[in-house]
Amino acid sequence: MRRDSFGSRFGALVALAGSAVGLGNLWRFPYLVGENGGAAFIIIYIVFVFLICLPIFISEFIVGRRSQKNAFAAFRDLSGGSGWRWVGLMTVIVPVVVTSYYSVIGGWAVEYLFKSFTFSFTAEAQSVIDTMFSDFTSSPWRPLICHTAFLCVTALIVVMGIKGGIEKFSKIMMPLLFVIVMAIAVYSLTLSGSHKGVEYLFRPDFSKIDAKSCAAALGQAFFSLSLGFGTIMTYASYVDKKENIMFQSTATAVSDLMFALIAGIAVMPAVFAFGLDPQSGPGLVFETLPYVFSQMPAGGLVAILFFIALLVAAITSSISMFEVGVAYLIEEKKMSRIAACSVLLAVCWSVGALCSLSFGPLSNVRLAGMNIFDFFDNLSSNILMTLGSLLTVLFVGWRLKKTEIYDEFTNGGTISANVRIFGILWFLIRYVAPVAVAVVFLSGIIA
Ligand code: PHE
């Protein structure tokens, strides 16, 4: 049977950007900027994106497109059947776990979209809205139902295939997402007092930067660019051999960064305009913002738009993680697409349900001192993702042949711009990226 693939350059691009742009941009980035001192964090983040993450992104792209296989088979076949296959297996398993808890937060976005349609954010005091959030997340049923809904939509899109499902959905949703986030950012800038938020975002205070915030910036850059999870590899395996890897990778990194910055501009000025604290952590989007919406003119409409954006961004990412496991089951376990989606749906639902309940009935179940959700989040997005990225870049830099990489990156020597920069890329992949990842990662653990 012929392998499914993306139907056009634009289609591949929006799918890749869709994977990258997600909760990481709209939810995680603004609160991390808040927690780590604003502009200085952003500058470090940008340096990491281009110096470390882009070479890793390109490495994943090369592995995927060269092999035209699922992540497990890509490592296995390109390494001639060696132990590297276990790294491949890890990059298949991790996104299954991440999809599970990602979909819990996706479910929260479903609930909050529903709440904004019913104009629930009308509180006079922020404490009312905070309580609304903790009541919701700690109740057993509602978050579970929302998690189920979110996951079913994810599976439904993936069942329709690469061209007919993932690409089609991304082509419609990504432009919509851009328009919405842009509109909110512009509106947020018009609020009086918003300049303090802009200053916060763009005036660096380097005294706030230490090893921990550098590790946080790198972790965020990995998460936001979907690295180390087999996702880019899997999507790249559906990209046409004629496409330019440098172009597709840079365009994805740039759009991801742009979305993060625009999201920052949408959120921070509004938070400052109402005199609130930007350092409120993960609750920023579900507690601080709804309160902001309750106070601002036309806040009801802005709330609806914001949570539509959050939901869309989350779905275009969750489908990319889901596809990693689906591709594996189809190609290695010879399942039909629908069977593969059903199996994964069941697995992700169950793991996700545990994560969801860990905010309520299961809150006293502790793994390494954390609740189930935090445990999975920490394990996968702080440790396994970094490990996956590091191993991938080592695989490309030290295990594959230089000629193979050259051939894939330059399309057989036909893209002259890529031929010219290959030397730099090779150096970044072989030395800079692995060393930088190891240093930042270790110093973050020690600090
Ligand atoms: N990049 C996504 C985001 O920013 C998350 C993600 C991670 C998606 C890994 C796919 C794989 O939310």
Residues whose N, C-alpha, C, O or C-beta is under 5 A from the ligand:
A	BS01	LIG	S19 A20 V21 G22 L23 G24 N25 F223 S224 L225 S226 L227 F229 T231 S317 S320 M321
